[in-house]
Amino acid sequence: MTSFEESKVRRTQAGVSSGGQFATKARSESSVSLAPSPKAWRADTVEEAFAEADRHGTGSGQRPRVMPKESLAALRADIKTLFGHKFSARMSSGTGYGWAHVSYDDGPRERAVQTVVDGYCNQRFNGMTDGYDRVNTGAPVEYTLSGVLVRRNIGETGQTHIDAIFEAAGMAGYQRIDPRTGDRDTYSRYDWSTPLSTADLHGVERVLGQPIPPRFLERGQLSAGELAGIIHQYTEFTNDGTAVTDLAAY
């Protein structure tokens, strides 16, 4: 069992009175608007919401409903507690209101974060019907985000890990250099235009001790930028500085 799975098992279920989908800290950050009852009423925390639900007898079929802005606050608190990592979480505006964006450098794999944040949505876009399907209908608390887009970036820790692999493989010329300063390009750190040689790819496989999955080679030889993205995607960076790359993770 991975450290992420172990931590998830230890945590409370979604919507318990301690607040949030996964964390206890969310109760101090979540303002809850409840489903209609005989008299209109509100609660400032998830814990108060459950108390009010019991008091008004709305437990059967009615559950606390958290509006999008407060759902994002609970999400932000919960993922920080669960993963112990720094995230940026913000709400979309205009026609995208109800959608949220989460971005971060290195840390846990993107799919692990996406699995958690999807729990704060009450609908999911369906491209086949060009509409939304209801989701998380059985959760004790209804969080109301329409979707969460997660973006994981290569940070300094990830860059150091990838560089060490490339250098151990004997690769050269994989860094993008800013011609004006002679420093590494901060926008695109790796060459995305020049295909790597077969010897370079085999060298990386030797260093990793695992083959590059064939699905990544179907469109031809990979560039340094593409290979760096693959390595980063399948590497978990733990809080103690350990980097674990597993190209067969999914």
Legacy VTK file of the C-alpha trace (Angstrom):
# vtk DataFile Version 3.0
C-alpha trace
ASCII
DATASET POLYDATA
POINTS 250 float
0.000 0.000 0.000
1.419 3.411 -0.991
1.860 6.269 1.460
-1.020 8.097 -0.274
-3.352 5.116 0.150
-2.299 4.656 3.757
-2.966 8.292 4.578
-6.329 8.119 2.830
-7.343 5.064 4.889
-6.457 6.840 8.114
-8.650 9.827 7.293
-12.362 10.228 7.916
-14.982 9.717 5.252
-16.330 12.554 3.161
-18.655 14.988 4.841
-18.302 13.931 8.458
-19.052 16.591 11.036
-15.361 17.363 11.492
-15.518 19.015 8.078
-14.385 18.581 4.500
-14.148 15.544 2.275
-10.928 14.281 3.831
-9.547 16.733 6.398
-10.557 17.971 9.812
-9.155 21.455 9.269
-11.737 22.325 6.626
-14.444 22.980 9.204
-12.888 26.339 10.083
-12.768 27.380 6.420
-16.072 26.114 5.010
-19.183 28.270 5.058
-22.153 25.987 4.461
-25.465 26.842 2.830
-27.994 24.140 3.589
-30.765 22.639 1.527
-34.218 24.223 2.021
-36.034 23.287 5.191
-39.326 24.490 6.721
-37.460 27.622 7.786
-34.513 29.172 5.978
-31.301 28.825 7.945
-27.558 28.761 7.447
-24.497 27.354 9.184
-20.977 28.733 9.185
-19.196 25.377 9.382
-19.806 21.807 8.300
-20.041 20.821 11.963
-22.816 23.383 12.563
-24.546 22.214 9.410
-24.917 18.697 10.763
-26.141 20.027 14.097
-28.761 22.166 12.357
-29.766 19.260 10.128
-30.419 17.148 13.232
-32.291 19.981 14.935
-34.588 20.584 11.983
-35.075 16.921 11.187
-33.683 17.233 7.662
-31.528 14.156 7.887
-33.708 12.077 5.554
-32.952 13.004 1.961
-31.542 16.439 2.719
-27.860 17.054 3.260
-25.700 20.109 3.872
-24.932 21.873 0.597
-21.698 23.841 0.312
-21.603 26.587 -2.314
-18.731 26.691 -4.888
-16.572 29.320 -3.176
-16.764 27.521 0.159
-16.287 24.146 -1.552
-12.990 25.454 -2.900
-11.973 26.597 0.604
-12.633 23.107 1.961
-10.765 21.539 -0.975
-7.775 23.828 -0.421
-7.560 22.990 3.283
-8.036 19.269 2.730
-5.410 18.692 0.033
-2.861 20.688 2.026
-3.542 18.493 5.067
-3.659 15.240 3.105
-0.532 15.713 1.008
1.454 18.156 3.168
2.364 20.078 0.012
1.958 23.624 -1.303
-0.905 24.071 -3.783
-2.476 27.006 -5.580
-6.267 26.667 -5.772
-8.447 29.331 -7.361
-11.925 29.702 -8.768
-12.652 30.427 -12.424
-14.608 33.564 -13.215
-17.142 34.590 -15.828
-18.696 31.752 -17.820
-16.335 29.289 -16.094
-17.657 30.047 -12.624
-18.046 26.857 -10.618
-14.854 25.397 -12.056
-11.652 25.461 -10.029
-7.963 25.300 -10.932
-5.351 23.571 -8.784
-1.665 23.884 -9.663
1.532 22.865 -7.900
5.183 21.952 -8.432
6.444 18.359 -8.087
4.914 16.685 -4.982
2.341 13.889 -5.377
1.395 12.522 -8.775
-1.315 14.433 -10.589
-3.734 11.518 -10.712
-3.614 11.131 -6.923
-4.546 14.807 -6.485
-7.238 14.627 -9.172
-8.856 11.661 -7.431
-9.192 13.676 -4.223
-10.394 16.978 -5.695
-13.071 15.268 -7.784
-14.840 14.617 -4.475
-15.716 18.326 -4.229
-17.841 18.287 -7.380
-21.549 17.547 -7.664
-21.464 17.303 -11.454
-19.064 16.277 -14.223
-18.991 17.456 -17.820
-19.974 14.794 -20.363
-18.461 15.440 -23.787
-20.755 12.892 -25.426
-23.903 14.763 -24.421
-22.361 18.242 -24.127
-23.925 18.460 -20.669
-23.290 17.610 -17.049
-23.888 14.363 -15.156
-24.544 14.292 -11.416
-21.734 12.796 -9.320
-21.000 12.085 -5.641
-24.719 11.776 -4.953
-24.132 9.489 -1.982
-21.707 11.772 -0.118
-23.029 13.103 3.235
-22.149 16.685 2.209
-22.862 18.091 -1.255
-19.931 20.149 -2.491
-20.879 22.078 -5.610
-17.874 22.582 -7.865
-18.587 21.773 -11.515
-15.070 20.515 -12.155
-11.466 20.869 -11.026
-8.578 21.200 -13.472
-5.273 20.022 -11.991
-1.908 21.115 -13.362
1.380 19.759 -12.030
4.546 21.609 -13.024
8.221 20.661 -13.058
9.713 22.549 -10.119
13.286 22.791 -8.918
13.119 19.398 -7.176
11.728 17.730 -10.285
14.267 19.447 -12.504
17.134 18.224 -10.324
15.770 14.657 -10.428
15.398 14.653 -14.211
18.815 16.232 -14.760
20.447 13.565 -12.599
18.824 10.803 -14.679
19.807 12.395 -18.003
23.370 13.038 -16.902
23.768 9.486 -15.549
22.531 8.237 -18.935
25.297 10.199 -20.660
22.946 12.573 -22.456
24.117 15.979 -23.665
22.420 19.050 -25.078
19.059 18.429 -23.427
18.883 21.763 -21.583
17.325 24.810 -23.202
19.662 27.796 -22.848
18.487 31.408 -23.062
20.692 32.955 -25.811
20.456 36.395 -24.173
21.819 35.364 -20.787
23.448 31.974 -21.307
21.339 30.598 -18.431
18.830 27.787 -18.549
15.585 28.942 -20.140
13.041 29.401 -17.350
10.102 28.972 -19.740
11.138 25.719 -21.451
13.869 23.928 -19.534
14.270 21.027 -21.973
14.606 20.721 -25.746
11.232 19.768 -27.246
12.209 19.895 -30.916
15.147 17.490 -31.377
14.425 13.724 -31.187
16.670 11.779 -28.841
18.844 9.006 -30.182
18.070 5.377 -29.474
21.257 5.243 -27.401
19.979 8.105 -25.217
16.623 6.390 -24.662
18.294 3.100 -23.773
20.632 4.975 -21.427
17.666 6.455 -19.548
16.033 3.033 -19.333
19.271 1.647 -17.900
19.437 4.366 -15.241
15.765 3.945 -14.310
15.980 0.165 -14.357
12.687 0.016 -16.277
11.615 0.334 -19.915
9.846 3.320 -21.390
6.268 2.087 -22.068
5.716 1.462 -25.795
2.655 3.746 -25.883
4.975 6.742 -25.497
6.961 5.710 -28.578
4.053 5.168 -30.961
4.391 8.614 -32.554
8.147 8.332 -33.080
11.281 9.115 -31.141
10.869 11.261 -28.036
12.553 14.611 -27.469
14.287 15.506 -24.204
11.305 17.683 -23.262
8.808 14.893 -23.893
10.875 12.365 -21.961
11.310 14.812 -19.072
7.528 15.246 -18.947
6.970 11.483 -18.856
9.524 10.960 -16.080
8.006 13.785 -14.038
4.451 12.538 -14.578
5.345 9.126 -13.161
7.499 10.343 -10.277
6.188 10.974 -6.776
8.200 13.499 -4.769
7.667 12.892 -1.062
8.000 15.538 1.623
11.295 14.055 2.852
12.900 14.672 -0.543
12.575 11.141 -1.913
11.769 10.793 -5.614
10.140 7.513 -6.705
9.770 6.977 -10.467
7.496 4.174 -11.621
6.698 4.241 -15.345
4.159 1.436 -14.880
2.242 3.273 -12.126
-1.010 3.531 -14.106
LINES 1 251
250 0 1 2 3 4 5 6 7 8 9 10 11 12 13 14 15 16 17 18 19 20 21 22 23 24 25 26 27 28 29 30 31 32 33 34 35 36 37 38 39 40 41 42 43 44 45 46 47 48 49 50 51 52 53 54 55 56 57 58 59 60 61 62 63 64 65 66 67 68 69 70 71 72 73 74 75 76 77 78 79 80 81 82 83 84 85 86 87 88 89 90 91 92 93 94 95 96 97 98 99 100 101 102 103 104 105 106 107 108 109 110 111 112 113 114 115 116 117 118 119 120 121 122 123 124 125 126 127 128 129 130 131 132 133 134 135 136 137 138 139 140 141 142 143 144 145 146 147 148 149 150 151 152 153 154 155 156 157 158 159 160 161 162 163 164 165 166 167 168 169 170 171 172 173 174 175 176 177 178 179 180 181 182 183 184 185 186 187 188 189 190 191 192 193 194 195 196 197 198 199 200 201 202 203 204 205 206 207 208 209 210 211 212 213 214 215 216 217 218 219 220 221 222 223 224 225 226 227 228 229 230 231 232 233 234 235 236 237 238 239 240 241 242 243 244 245 246 247 248 249
